[in-house]
Amino acid sequence: MRYILAHDLGTSGNKATLFSEDGRLIKSEVFSYDAHYFNDTWVEQNADDWWNAVCRTSSSLIQSTGVDPGEIGAISFSGQMMGCLCVDRNGTPLRPSIIWADQRAQKQVAQIEEHISQQDFYHIVGHRNTASYGIQKLMWVRDNEPEIYEQTYKTLNAKDYIVFKLTGKFYTEPSDANSVACFDLKTFQWSEEILKITGIDPDKLPQIKPSTFVAGGVTKEAARATGLAEGTPVVMGGGDGVVANIGCGSISPGKTYCCMGTSAWITTTAEKPIFDEQMRTVTWAHVIPGMYAPNGTMQYAGGAYNWLKNTVCSMESYKAKEEGTSPYTYMNEQIEKSTVGANELIFLPYLLGERAPRWNPDAKGAWIGIKPETTRGDLLRSVLEGVTMNLSICLDILRTQMDIKEITVVGGGAKGAVWRQIMADIYNARIKVPSLLEEGSSMGAAVIGGVGTGIFKDFTAIDRFINIESVHTPNSGAVEAYGSVKEAFETCYFALEDAFKKMARHL
């Protein structure tokens, strides 16, 4: 029996998961690390914390499972995207990594806008020019820490740094290269036009290899640090949001998944980018060579429901604590008593501003339509409907170029049957629920590792990992009713757009 070790390098920690080649999850280990928030919009992490987490979890998994390290046939990765870690020729970090959540590079965004429009930028890289991406962060380093920039040999994302630590090689792959935002979706190489505009030295960017590329074998030094066998193949893997496509079965055109976590997104697989005239959605380079992953991501989805629990549902939380159960159980009971459309109550889920489809940092959360007869259940149901309505706008954009009839749903928001049925009715799609709701990125990384090393013939190997536990079908009456609710939802947002802008300036 051969095994595959998948490392999922997130913002709060690294999860190492050991899978057997027949798709069984053997065991997972999580090791946490900190993100450092300061100066309002700055967020950094220590790259050595990532490496320490990989060493600790790898060693712990091997010891606790008793698996012979020599039977691990591949190591692969899913990692946080849109970062900027500057390293010297020896791979030593020159400063902490500026991670995806950091927004300091606003002046650099403006510098780029002086030379290229948002539309033209979007049609090259599939994304808007914003401070979230890697190239803008590297420009900030150049402009504010020139001594660091001069010493920089390569800039890496999280999993690329771990690949280096294991193999001594500097590489990236298309999904993470795309998150640097100077990647040409047509050529799958660094964009000469964007690099010329930014003035960034292209030699400071790593060579792009396929996600399935074997970067090398585990070195003797790395083997000592991790407990892995020297020479174990290390496969590139990809950025977490795209790797999850594989883990959720989105491996061919039209296969679509929705991750309903604190933030949420809908992503599909396509043979070409999906460019929206209003730039409401983005397109990622897929981890499947030559494919694309069009996507719409919202800021606060499950987060809005959690906010509801913590602020409005203290009674349910108290009762749950007394009885040793979940507050969501009592919340869902009340939601079921409400009706489609939450008794004509609209909730705008923009508690942290919004990415797709609004791209409006000034947007706010709002209830619209409260009446004397509005019930607690209506308030609760409207939040689930508002989040799902917002994601459905992204889905409608994807549907302009492909037929999407079923969606695999993962993440914490997929745990509740009530919300899953609301999704089926608003999306007008069959909702498929796998038994493992939190393992999409890990399973995707494992399959990439297996394909890269020849353990698996192709990406259809994910079928042996996924077990669909339940399916929700849309109710035709609810689908029809939600059509008018969505129109009201859109009207409410645009009616308040100017108000949000004035609030941001004057309050």
Secondary structure, 3 states (H helix, E strand, C coil): CCEEEEEEECCCEEEEEEEECCCCEEEEEEEECCCEEECCCEEEECHHHHHHHHHHHHHHHHHHHCCCHHHEEEEEEEECCCCEEEECCCCCECCCEECCCCCCCHHHHHHHHCCCCHHHHHHHHCCCCCCCCHHHHHHHHHHHCHHHHHHCCEEECHHHHHHHHHHCCCEECHHHHHCCCCEECCCCEECHHHHHHHCCCHHHCCEECCCCCEEEECCHHHHHHHCCCCCCEEECCEEHHHHHHHHCCCCCCCCEEEEECCCEEEEECECCCCCCCCCCCEEEECCCCCCEEEEEEECCCHHHHHHHHHHCCHHHHHHHHHHCCCHHHHHHHHHHHCCCCCCCCEEEECCCCECCCCCECCCCEEEECCCCCCCHHHHHHHHHHHHHHHHHHHHHHHHCCCCCCEEEEECHHHHCHHHHHHHHHHHCCEEEEECCCCCHHHHHHHHHHHHHHCCCCCHHHHHHCCCEEEEECCCHHHHHHHHHHHHHHHHHHHHHHHHHHHHHHHC
